[in-house]
């Protein structure tokens, strides 16, 4: 007698849909991905998917929100485990580039959204707000590191946060093109750390 699979709760079904949506949107494209494909991957029907997310756009934005929440949690753990504030930005960058799950999909989903943003004002508004939220988190982390003497006080947290985000986007582009700058990332990190802290590796 075969065991029956336990029925998922509504919250578990929603989480499964979001997990699959992050992966499918990230690997393909917003326009190319279908709700039918995402529902199949999540093991639910399309009507069930639409009970949780009224449109593909809402599903995409929810996937991005979830990916960012998990990325932020990953960064908090990395910062907590690193006692040297001079290394906080470095461990954030390394953990992001090493993430294989949806914690590392944020920049990928941004890249997907760029082609849609020109045609969809709602996506454009959301991505602008979302990028600024990520930027503020990174800038706040840099300011904390400065307060604790880890980063030079004359470095501009706002500018440095945008550079950090740009490196994450570069990593995403590199992966999509088959590793254009993978070998250069250690040098990039070392150069940025020396600039931010005044310390060589």
Secondary structure as a PSIPRED ss2 file (coil, helix, strand):
# PSIPRED VFORMAT (PSIPRED V4.0)

   1 X C   1.000  0.000  0.000
   2 X C   1.000  0.000  0.000
   3 X C   1.000  0.000  0.000
   4 X C   1.000  0.000  0.000
   5 X C   1.000  0.000  0.000
   6 X C   1.000  0.000  0.000
   7 X C   1.000  0.000  0.000
   8 X C   1.000  0.000  0.000
   9 X C   1.000  0.000  0.000
  10 X H   0.000  1.000  0.000
  11 X H   0.000  1.000  0.000
  12 X H   0.000  1.000  0.000
  13 X H   0.000  1.000  0.000
  14 X H   0.000  1.000  0.000
  15 X H   0.000  1.000  0.000
  16 X H   0.000  1.000  0.000
  17 X H   0.000  1.000  0.000
  18 X H   0.000  1.000  0.000
  19 X H   0.000  1.000  0.000
  20 X H   0.000  1.000  0.000
  21 X H   0.000  1.000  0.000
  22 X H   0.000  1.000  0.000
  23 X H   0.000  1.000  0.000
  24 X H   0.000  1.000  0.000
  25 X H   0.000  1.000  0.000
  26 X H   0.000  1.000  0.000
  27 X H   0.000  1.000  0.000
  28 X C   1.000  0.000  0.000
  29 X C   1.000  0.000  0.000
  30 X C   1.000  0.000  0.000
  31 X C   1.000  0.000  0.000
  32 X C   1.000  0.000  0.000
  33 X C   1.000  0.000  0.000
  34 X C   1.000  0.000  0.000
  35 X H   0.000  1.000  0.000
  36 X H   0.000  1.000  0.000
  37 X H   0.000  1.000  0.000
  38 X H   0.000  1.000  0.000
  39 X H   0.000  1.000  0.000
  40 X H   0.000  1.000  0.000
  41 X H   0.000  1.000  0.000
  42 X H   0.000  1.000  0.000
  43 X C   1.000  0.000  0.000
  44 X C   1.000  0.000  0.000
  45 X C   1.000  0.000  0.000
  46 X H   0.000  1.000  0.000
  47 X H   0.000  1.000  0.000
  48 X H   0.000  1.000  0.000
  49 X H   0.000  1.000  0.000
  50 X H   0.000  1.000  0.000
  51 X H   0.000  1.000  0.000
  52 X H   0.000  1.000  0.000
  53 X C   1.000  0.000  0.000
  54 X C   1.000  0.000  0.000
  55 X C   1.000  0.000  0.000
  56 X H   0.000  1.000  0.000
  57 X H   0.000  1.000  0.000
  58 X H   0.000  1.000  0.000
  59 X H   0.000  1.000  0.000
  60 X H   0.000  1.000  0.000
  61 X H   0.000  1.000  0.000
  62 X H   0.000  1.000  0.000
  63 X H   0.000  1.000  0.000
  64 X H   0.000  1.000  0.000
  65 X H   0.000  1.000  0.000
  66 X H   0.000  1.000  0.000
  67 X H   0.000  1.000  0.000
  68 X H   0.000  1.000  0.000
  69 X H   0.000  1.000  0.000
  70 X H   0.000  1.000  0.000
  71 X H   0.000  1.000  0.000
  72 X H   0.000  1.000  0.000
  73 X H   0.000  1.000  0.000
  74 X H   0.000  1.000  0.000
  75 X H   0.000  1.000  0.000
  76 X H   0.000  1.000  0.000
  77 X H   0.000  1.000  0.000
  78 X H   0.000  1.000  0.000
  79 X H   0.000  1.000  0.000
  80 X H   0.000  1.000  0.000
  81 X H   0.000  1.000  0.000
  82 X C   1.000  0.000  0.000
  83 X C   1.000  0.000  0.000
  84 X C   1.000  0.000  0.000
  85 X H   0.000  1.000  0.000
  86 X H   0.000  1.000  0.000
  87 X H   0.000  1.000  0.000
  88 X H   0.000  1.000  0.000
  89 X H   0.000  1.000  0.000
  90 X H   0.000  1.000  0.000
  91 X H   0.000  1.000  0.000
  92 X H   0.000  1.000  0.000
  93 X H   0.000  1.000  0.000
  94 X H   0.000  1.000  0.000
  95 X H   0.000  1.000  0.000
  96 X H   0.000  1.000  0.000
  97 X H   0.000  1.000  0.000
  98 X H   0.000  1.000  0.000
  99 X C   1.000  0.000  0.000
 100 X C   1.000  0.000  0.000
 101 X C   1.000  0.000  0.000
 102 X H   0.000  1.000  0.000
 103 X H   0.000  1.000  0.000
 104 X H   0.000  1.000  0.000
 105 X C   1.000  0.000  0.000
 106 X H   0.000  1.000  0.000
 107 X H   0.000  1.000  0.000
 108 X H   0.000  1.000  0.000
 109 X H   0.000  1.000  0.000
 110 X H   0.000  1.000  0.000
 111 X H   0.000  1.000  0.000
 112 X H   0.000  1.000  0.000
 113 X H   0.000  1.000  0.000
 114 X H   0.000  1.000  0.000
 115 X H   0.000  1.000  0.000
 116 X H   0.000  1.000  0.000
 117 X H   0.000  1.000  0.000
 118 X C   1.000  0.000  0.000
 119 X C   1.000  0.000  0.000
 120 X C   1.000  0.000  0.000
 121 X H   0.000  1.000  0.000
 122 X H   0.000  1.000  0.000
 123 X H   0.000  1.000  0.000
 124 X H   0.000  1.000  0.000
 125 X H   0.000  1.000  0.000
 126 X H   0.000  1.000  0.000
 127 X H   0.000  1.000  0.000
 128 X H   0.000  1.000  0.000
 129 X H   0.000  1.000  0.000
 130 X H   0.000  1.000  0.000
 131 X H   0.000  1.000  0.000
 132 X H   0.000  1.000  0.000
 133 X H   0.000  1.000  0.000
 134 X H   0.000  1.000  0.000
 135 X H   0.000  1.000  0.000
 136 X H   0.000  1.000  0.000
 137 X H   0.000  1.000  0.000
 138 X H   0.000  1.000  0.000
 139 X H   0.000  1.000  0.000
 140 X H   0.000  1.000  0.000
 141 X H   0.000  1.000  0.000
 142 X H   0.000  1.000  0.000
 143 X H   0.000  1.000  0.000
 144 X H   0.000  1.000  0.000
 145 X H   0.000  1.000  0.000
 146 X H   0.000  1.000  0.000
 147 X H   0.000  1.000  0.000
 148 X C   1.000  0.000  0.000
 149 X C   1.000  0.000  0.000
 150 X C   1.000  0.000  0.000
 151 X C   1.000  0.000  0.000
 152 X C   1.000  0.000  0.000
 153 X C   1.000  0.000  0.000
 154 X C   1.000  0.000  0.000
 155 X C   1.000  0.000  0.000
 156 X C   1.000  0.000  0.000
 157 X H   0.000  1.000  0.000
 158 X H   0.000  1.000  0.000
 159 X H   0.000  1.000  0.000
 160 X H   0.000  1.000  0.000
 161 X H   0.000  1.000  0.000
 162 X H   0.000  1.000  0.000
 163 X H   0.000  1.000  0.000
 164 X H   0.000  1.000  0.000
 165 X H   0.000  1.000  0.000
 166 X H   0.000  1.000  0.000
 167 X H   0.000  1.000  0.000
 168 X H   0.000  1.000  0.000
 169 X H   0.000  1.000  0.000
 170 X H   0.000  1.000  0.000
 171 X H   0.000  1.000  0.000
 172 X H   0.000  1.000  0.000
 173 X H   0.000  1.000  0.000
 174 X H   0.000  1.000  0.000
 175 X H   0.000  1.000  0.000
 176 X H   0.000  1.000  0.000
 177 X C   1.000  0.000  0.000
 178 X C   1.000  0.000  0.000
 179 X C   1.000  0.000  0.000
 180 X C   1.000  0.000  0.000
 181 X C   1.000  0.000  0.000
 182 X H   0.000  1.000  0.000
 183 X H   0.000  1.000  0.000
 184 X H   0.000  1.000  0.000
 185 X H   0.000  1.000  0.000
 186 X H   0.000  1.000  0.000
 187 X H   0.000  1.000  0.000
 188 X H   0.000  1.000  0.000
 189 X H   0.000  1.000  0.000
 190 X H   0.000  1.000  0.000
 191 X H   0.000  1.000  0.000
 192 X H   0.000  1.000  0.000
 193 X H   0.000  1.000  0.000
 194 X H   0.000  1.000  0.000
 195 X H   0.000  1.000  0.000
 196 X H   0.000  1.000  0.000
 197 X H   0.000  1.000  0.000
 198 X C   1.000  0.000  0.000
 199 X C   1.000  0.000  0.000
 200 X C   1.000  0.000  0.000
 201 X C   1.000  0.000  0.000
